[in-house]
Each structure stands twice: as C-alpha cells, then as structure tokens.
Amino acid sequence: MSATPQETAIRPFTFEFPEAELKDLRARIEAARWPEKETVADQSQGTQLETMKELARYWASEYDWRKVEAKLKALPHFITEIDGLDIHFIHVRSKHEDALPLIVTHGWPGSIIEQLKIIEPLTNPTAHGGSASDAFHLVIPSMPGYGFSGKPTTTGWGPERIARAWGELMKRLGYTKYVAQGGDWGAIIADFMGVQEPEGLVGIHTNMAGVVPPAIDAALIAGNPLPAGLSLSDEEKAAVDQLDFAYRHVYFAYQMGSRPQSLTGLADSPVGLAAFLLDHDAASLAMISRSFAGVTEGLTRDDVLDNITLFWLTNTAISAARLYAENTTSFFGVKGVSLPVAVSVFPDEMYQAPKSWAEQAYPNLVHYNKTPKGGHFAAWEQPELLVEEIRVGLRSLR
C-alpha cells in the first residue's frame, strides 16, 4: 500500500523547552551523589571525577542552554514521516543557484549539534573563503531515536534502514542529484547509501572510512591473531594496532549493543548521562576533559554541554543507544561501495585508514587526504578543515 500525501508531507517543526525543565536539570545536577575518586592517575578507568565535578559545577551555575537554542531556532527545521517514523531535519538552501545538495549525518554520542559550525561555510562559501562554485544545499537529519526525530517502538531501525530513509528524504525534497557525508554512524550510513545507490546519489564523503579488509576485520573483532601470510606496510600495521585497541576499548558499544535498556539510569541522572557520553574514545575523552581544564582546542565547554543537554531535554539516551543493538555490520569494515568516494583521515580518529585499504574498499576513490589535526568528531572539532575537505573532496562530482 502506498503512503498517503499526508504521510509523506514535509511539515515545519518548532520546539520549546520551558524554564521549568532547565530548573529541574540544574537541581538534579546539584543533587548529584558522587563516587570516590578513581584509583589511577590517568583515564584508563573512564571519565575522571575531577572532570565530572568541574563539568557539573559549570553546567549548573554558568552554562546557558538558551544560547544554542537560539542558534537552533534560527535555522529551518522540518519533520516528515518515513516508514512510519517521524524524521526531523534541518534544511538550509544556499543562495547560490548551482549549489550541490548534501545530506550530512551525525553520530553517537552526537546530534545535529555536531554540524552547526559547518552550515554557514558550506551554504555561504563566498563569505567563508570559498567561491560560489563551492556551495551546498544542506540537509541535516536527526537519526531515529536521536534529538527531535521519532523514537522507534519496534526493532528494525539499523543503519541500512536509515540509509534507505535518507534516500527517500532526498527524493521528497526534490533533489535529483546529491551527495552524502558523515562521520561515526554518519559514515556507516553514507557507506550504505553508497551501496544502495538511491536515485540521485552521485557520491559520498566520509571522515571515518569503512575500509578494513574482511579477514583482518574479522580477526580483530574476535580478538584473534591476523591470518597467516599477510604482508602489511608500516601504515597498515599502525592501522591494525589502532583497530585492535579500538575494538578492545569500545565498552559503550558493547553495553548499548547488548543491553541498552539497562542504561535506564542515564534517563534519570544528568551527571551520569554526561559521564557516559564523554567516554567515547581515548582521544576524544582527553580533548573533552581538557576543555573543562581551561583548554579550548577542539571543543569548548559549551560545545560539549550543548550536545549533552539536547540528549537530556529530549530524553534520548536509551532510544539513541538502541541503534547499537540494531546494528549487524562492522563499524570499520568494507561495505561494497562502487560510487565515487572522498576520504578524509583525521589524525586522532579511532584508526588511520591507509590509502591502500581505501583504494581497495572504494574502487572509485576520488579523494584521499590526511589532515594535520582533528579527531573523531570532525565537523564539531575542526569545522574549517572538514569544510575544506568536503569542498575539495566532492568538487569533481558537481
């Protein structure tokens, strides 16, 4: 049965969080019950007590949600129902007529907050060091269970299904030629869009490339030795070491992937939520922790709390976590994309994708570059570098 016009309609979306909710948030932070200090001098046991106490102090006494709320409200928001679920998205069209449509997907523990810094440079390049020929029309959706999108009430909303929904979304918006971009889950979804090849998609850009050869990926996931007889370059050996570390330390993924509902405490304690969301990977945790110690390279304290507060106000900790339980694919493995692909490798990413692997995984590799700085949340941490990578990487597809 085909969907009705009402079901496929694109509707303007607005939101409002009353002051009472922010007051309750502050009260919960101030009432936090703290554990004892970690028994090590580093972050090997997770988010450190000193970091969390400073985060809580600032969150309750100085942080102003209304600042980022105003930024969000200044953007055009929409909702449309796809496959029975409301999908929220930001849609910013460039003033330049020949702009290339681009759908950008966030990751976990991210949200549309991740992309706020790249909107203006990508849609209005002439005001940000680019030319009119660099312009993009931007579509930035919230993944199911995240932010303002609907929360699935049944199983089945894994990355492949989200990729199909994004193809439907771009079709509804009338885009007959477009590209896709993402990091973290957004990279996996962009890869699957590349596999599915929805009408109009001409290529993708990824800042977390899925290029690990299947035999190597399977061995590392299982914690087994690599297959005998492999000849690896120094760059490939370094990637294997990074992947081995990553697979052994993505504890959040194992917990959310197997028992997301047991994390119910994240919906009750904002301090508990913050501690969990901060501990994504070692480099990101170190960077975020520095921001609460007065170092603002990469992210500010407000950047971090903008995202956590959106999770809290939308009560999406558990609904977002379920994406890991829905996933049946490797995070970093080859998906089988034959469309043109642009790859940007950031030095503090969970692994440095070797060019040799990228060339094998993406037979139509149109761009590969290693950036001088930045990590897992590129759009959020190093927006200028990512903007330039997107411009250059996708230029040949215009």
CORTA-V332886 format. One record per residue. N is the residue number from 1. RES is the residue in one small letter. PHI is phi in degrees with one decimal (* if undefined). Layout:
BEGIN
N,RES,PHI ; N,RES,PHI
END
This chain:
BEGIN
1,m,* ; 2,s,-78.8 ; 3,a,-72.3 ; 4,t,-81.1 ; 5,p,-56.0 ; 6,q,-65.7 ; 7,e,-70.1 ; 8,t,-94.4 ; 9,a,-65.6 ; 10,i,-99.8 ; 11,r,-114.1 ; 12,p,-59.2 ; 13,f,-128.5 ; 14,t,-129.7 ; 15,f,-143.9 ; 16,e,-152.9 ; 17,f,-111.5 ; 18,p,-65.1 ; 19,e,-59.1 ; 20,a,-60.7 ; 21,e,-69.5 ; 22,l,-70.9 ; 23,k,-64.9 ; 24,d,-63.3 ; 25,l,-58.9 ; 26,r,-62.4 ; 27,a,-64.0 ; 28,r,-65.4 ; 29,i,-62.7 ; 30,e,-67.1 ; 31,a,-92.7 ; 32,a,-57.7 ; 33,r,-100.3 ; 34,w,-96.5 ; 35,p,-81.7 ; 36,e,-72.5 ; 37,k,-65.2 ; 38,e,-59.3 ; 39,t,-94.9 ; 40,v,-126.5 ; 41,a,-94.6 ; 42,d,-128.2 ; 43,q,-99.0 ; 44,s,-69.2 ; 45,q,-98.7 ; 46,g,113.5 ; 47,t,-61.1 ; 48,q,-77.6 ; 49,l,-59.1 ; 50,e,-60.4 ; 51,t,-61.2 ; 52,m,-66.8 ; 53,k,-68.3 ; 54,e,-70.4 ; 55,l,-58.0 ; 56,a,-65.2 ; 57,r,-59.2 ; 58,y,-67.1 ; 59,w,-60.3 ; 60,a,-80.2 ; 61,s,-111.7 ; 62,e,-125.2 ; 63,y,-63.5 ; 64,d,-125.0 ; 65,w,-59.1 ; 66,r,-61.3 ; 67,k,-65.5 ; 68,v,-74.5 ; 69,e,-60.2 ; 70,a,-64.6 ; 71,k,-63.0 ; 72,l,-64.7 ; 73,k,-67.5 ; 74,a,-75.3 ; 75,l,-99.7 ; 76,p,-81.6 ; 77,h,-108.7 ; 78,f,-143.2 ; 79,i,-133.1 ; 80,t,-144.7 ; 81,e,-89.3 ; 82,i,-127.2 ; 83,d,54.8 ; 84,g,83.4 ; 85,l,-127.9 ; 86,d,-72.0 ; 87,i,-112.1 ; 88,h,-92.0 ; 89,f,-155.5 ; 90,i,-92.7 ; 91,h,-134.0 ; 92,v,-117.4 ; 93,r,-91.7 ; 94,s,-72.5 ; 95,k,-75.8 ; 96,h,-86.2 ; 97,e,-62.0 ; 98,d,-92.2 ; 99,a,-60.4 ; 100,l,-92.0 ; 101,p,-64.7 ; 102,l,-139.5 ; 103,i,-101.9 ; 104,v,-117.3 ; 105,t,-117.5 ; 106,h,-81.1 ; 107,g,-132.7 ; 108,w,-114.7 ; 109,p,-91.4 ; 110,g,-100.6 ; 111,s,-173.2 ; 112,i,-60.5 ; 113,i,-57.2 ; 114,e,-55.7 ; 115,q,-95.1 ; 116,l,-57.9 ; 117,k,-75.9 ; 118,i,-98.0 ; 119,i,-63.4 ; 120,e,-65.0 ; 121,p,-62.3 ; 122,l,-79.3 ; 123,t,-88.1 ; 124,n,-127.7 ; 125,p,-64.0 ; 126,t,-65.1 ; 127,a,-95.2 ; 128,h,-139.1 ; 129,g,78.2 ; 130,g,-118.5 ; 131,s,-113.1 ; 132,a,-59.1 ; 133,s,-72.1 ; 134,d,-92.4 ; 135,a,-73.0 ; 136,f,-128.4 ; 137,h,-87.0 ; 138,l,-109.5 ; 139,v,-121.4 ; 140,i,-125.6 ; 141,p,-85.8 ; 142,s,-90.8 ; 143,m,-62.2 ; 144,p,-52.7 ; 145,g,86.1 ; 146,y,-114.2 ; 147,g,51.9 ; 148,f,-94.0 ; 149,s,-75.1 ; 150,g,-66.3 ; 151,k,-102.0 ; 152,p,-55.4 ; 153,t,-104.5 ; 154,t,-132.7 ; 155,t,-75.8 ; 156,g,119.7 ; 157,w,-93.5 ; 158,g,-90.7 ; 159,p,-62.9 ; 160,e,-63.8 ; 161,r,-68.7 ; 162,i,-62.8 ; 163,a,-59.1 ; 164,r,-63.9 ; 165,a,-64.4 ; 166,w,-65.4 ; 167,g,-62.1 ; 168,e,-66.3 ; 169,l,-60.3 ; 170,m,-65.4 ; 171,k,-63.9 ; 172,r,-63.0 ; 173,l,-78.1 ; 174,g,84.3 ; 175,y,-86.6 ; 176,t,-98.7 ; 177,k,-148.7 ; 178,y,-158.0 ; 179,v,-128.0 ; 180,a,-129.1 ; 181,q,-144.5 ; 182,g,-176.8 ; 183,g,-128.9 ; 184,d,54.7 ; 185,w,-55.7 ; 186,g,-60.6 ; 187,a,-69.1 ; 188,i,-65.7 ; 189,i,-66.5 ; 190,a,-62.1 ; 191,d,-58.4 ; 192,f,-67.7 ; 193,m,-61.7 ; 194,g,-63.3 ; 195,v,-70.7 ; 196,q,-74.7 ; 197,e,49.9 ; 198,p,-60.5 ; 199,e,-56.3 ; 200,g,102.8 ; 201,l,-74.1 ; 202,v,-111.8 ; 203,g,168.9 ; 204,i,-136.3 ; 205,h,-123.7 ; 206,t,-129.3 ; 207,n,-113.4 ; 208,m,-144.6 ; 209,a,-65.3 ; 210,g,-95.6 ; 211,v,-130.9 ; 212,v,-69.9 ; 213,p,-54.4 ; 214,p,-53.7 ; 215,a,-65.2 ; 216,i,-69.1 ; 217,d,-60.9 ; 218,a,-61.6 ; 219,a,-64.7 ; 220,l,-68.2 ; 221,i,-61.3 ; 222,a,-79.8 ; 223,g,74.4 ; 224,n,-98.8 ; 225,p,-63.3 ; 226,l,-67.7 ; 227,p,-55.8 ; 228,a,-66.6 ; 229,g,87.4 ; 230,l,-71.6 ; 231,s,-112.3 ; 232,l,-112.9 ; 233,s,-74.5 ; 234,d,-60.6 ; 235,e,-64.2 ; 236,e,-69.4 ; 237,k,-62.8 ; 238,a,-62.8 ; 239,a,-63.1 ; 240,v,-62.0 ; 241,d,-63.1 ; 242,q,-64.8 ; 243,l,-66.0 ; 244,d,-59.7 ; 245,f,-62.8 ; 246,a,-61.3 ; 247,y,-65.0 ; 248,r,-83.9 ; 249,h,-126.2 ; 250,v,-89.8 ; 251,y,-60.7 ; 252,f,-58.6 ; 253,a,-68.0 ; 254,y,-67.3 ; 255,q,-66.0 ; 256,m,-70.2 ; 257,g,-73.1 ; 258,s,-113.6 ; 259,r,-138.6 ; 260,p,-61.4 ; 261,q,-69.6 ; 262,s,-72.5 ; 263,l,-90.6 ; 264,t,-52.6 ; 265,g,-58.0 ; 266,l,-66.7 ; 267,a,-83.4 ; 268,d,-109.2 ; 269,s,-122.9 ; 270,p,-64.6 ; 271,v,-68.2 ; 272,g,-63.1 ; 273,l,-60.1 ; 274,a,-61.8 ; 275,a,-60.9 ; 276,f,-72.0 ; 277,l,-68.5 ; 278,l,-70.0 ; 279,d,-92.2 ; 280,h,-84.7 ; 281,d,-148.1 ; 282,a,-58.8 ; 283,a,-67.7 ; 284,s,-66.3 ; 285,l,-62.3 ; 286,a,-63.5 ; 287,m,-65.3 ; 288,i,-65.0 ; 289,s,-61.0 ; 290,r,-61.3 ; 291,s,-64.6 ; 292,f,-90.0 ; 293,a,-111.5 ; 294,g,98.8 ; 295,v,-100.6 ; 296,t,-107.9 ; 297,e,-66.4 ; 298,g,97.7 ; 299,l,-137.7 ; 300,t,-94.3 ; 301,r,-60.0 ; 302,d,-66.7 ; 303,d,-53.5 ; 304,v,-62.4 ; 305,l,-75.8 ; 306,d,-57.6 ; 307,n,-71.0 ; 308,i,-63.4 ; 309,t,-66.7 ; 310,l,-63.2 ; 311,f,-56.9 ; 312,w,-66.4 ; 313,l,-67.2 ; 314,t,-93.0 ; 315,n,51.5 ; 316,t,-114.6 ; 317,a,-58.6 ; 318,i,-81.5 ; 319,s,-63.6 ; 320,a,-70.3 ; 321,a,-60.8 ; 322,r,-64.2 ; 323,l,-58.2 ; 324,y,-67.0 ; 325,a,-70.2 ; 326,e,-81.4 ; 327,n,-74.8 ; 328,t,-124.0 ; 329,t,-117.9 ; 330,s,-70.9 ; 331,f,-65.7 ; 332,f,-114.5 ; 333,g,-80.1 ; 334,v,-67.3 ; 335,k,-103.8 ; 336,g,101.3 ; 337,v,-85.9 ; 338,s,-108.5 ; 339,l,-67.3 ; 340,p,-59.1 ; 341,v,-133.2 ; 342,a,-110.8 ; 343,v,-119.9 ; 344,s,-119.0 ; 345,v,-111.9 ; 346,f,-96.7 ; 347,p,-64.0 ; 348,d,-101.8 ; 349,e,-65.5 ; 350,m,-61.2 ; 351,y,-151.9 ; 352,q,-91.7 ; 353,a,-66.3 ; 354,p,-65.7 ; 355,k,-62.4 ; 356,s,-61.9 ; 357,w,-70.4 ; 358,a,-62.3 ; 359,e,-66.4 ; 360,q,-74.8 ; 361,a,-73.0 ; 362,y,-118.5 ; 363,p,-62.6 ; 364,n,-113.7 ; 365,l,-76.1 ; 366,v,-103.1 ; 367,h,-162.0 ; 368,y,-145.9 ; 369,n,-152.7 ; 370,k,-101.0 ; 371,t,-86.7 ; 372,p,-76.4 ; 373,k,-158.6 ; 374,g,114.8 ; 375,g,-133.8 ; 376,h,-66.2 ; 377,f,-103.8 ; 378,a,-59.9 ; 379,a,-61.0 ; 380,w,-84.3 ; 381,e,-84.9 ; 382,q,-131.7 ; 383,p,-60.7 ; 384,e,-64.8 ; 385,l,-66.0 ; 386,l,-66.7 ; 387,v,-57.1 ; 388,e,-65.5 ; 389,e,-63.6 ; 390,i,-66.5 ; 391,r,-59.3 ; 392,v,-70.2 ; 393,g,-63.8 ; 394,l,-103.2 ; 395,r,-60.5 ; 396,s,-71.8 ; 397,l,-97.4 ; 398,r,-75.4
END
